[in-house]
């Protein structure tokens, strides 16, 4: 991750403290926050100080390690309660449950649970970086010089420990000398495309334009070469949960014959989840829809303003599910596969 020429990871461990980029302040302010306990880290996940499948997973793994470090007596009772607390923060993101389970299983019956938990959490973070880089290398093969690519939400560095998923092929293509142009869906209501993806692309020097969410069909009709999105959970049949608004973009892409790719590491797959209908969809606070947050031109401060009438109510699902039939392929660290149950099974049997 390049921030004004300096390399960062999204989240990392320093001693017993979790450090992460405060994504709530971006793009207007760059700040590293310190989280001394698993309760602080869990709150950061819930409040979306950190967000994105891989970054949530790494943060949850570190939080689980913090719980083992904190436990003095009745270790199992303490870490069981901590695990339950961490897993309640974001119900849709599969990487979160993958990380808590992996750290817990590795450490709970070991002779040195504190060190084992910390080492396992660090492995998860390092593997996330490696997997995302490989996603970039595989996805780059799909990109030709001069391609116009649309993406939804933020599935770049900030959504993972580094590199990202949907943007990793774009970053890899740039490193290979290809010229690409990115249409960045603003992605309401939290505007993670406008605020985060655009900020990343500016730091990488990649040409792009932010477009309103409801302008996607217009630009697809004029000629977009491909669309790449991330994923928060992929069911056993290839149905994919991603940021709300992804489903409608996939339908439009199919109408115009535009390849629609999902980019995700295998940690995002949930083999126990048969179809998209089994994926729990997080519903967030309606204030995210009723209010807008931004940098005031007059005060220079980040502030919140109401954009809906007083008394109005809102519905705010954070994700939707794109059926596998709308997905051209899934770009993983092991290669590009078709979104069907047989290929997904082979992916985990290799």
Buried (B, 14 or more C-beta within 10 A) or exposed (E): BEBEEEEBBBBBBEEBBBBBBBBBBBBEEBEEBEBEBBBBBBBBBBEBBBBBBBBBBBBBBBBBBBBBBBBEEEBEEBBBEBBEBBBEBBBBBBBBBBBBBBBBEBBBEBEEBBBBBBBBBBBBBBBBBBBBBBBBBBBBEBBEEEBBBBBBBBBBBBBBBBBBBBBBBBBBBBEEEBEBBBBBBBBBBBBBBBBBBBBBBEBBEBEBEBBEBEBBBEBBEEEBBBBBBBBBBBBBBBBBBBBBBBBBBBBBBBEEEBBBBBBBBBBBBBBEBBBBEBBEBBEBEBBBBBBBBEEEEEEEEEEEEEEBEEEEEEEBEBBBBBBBEBBBBBBBBBBBBEBBBEBBEEBEEE
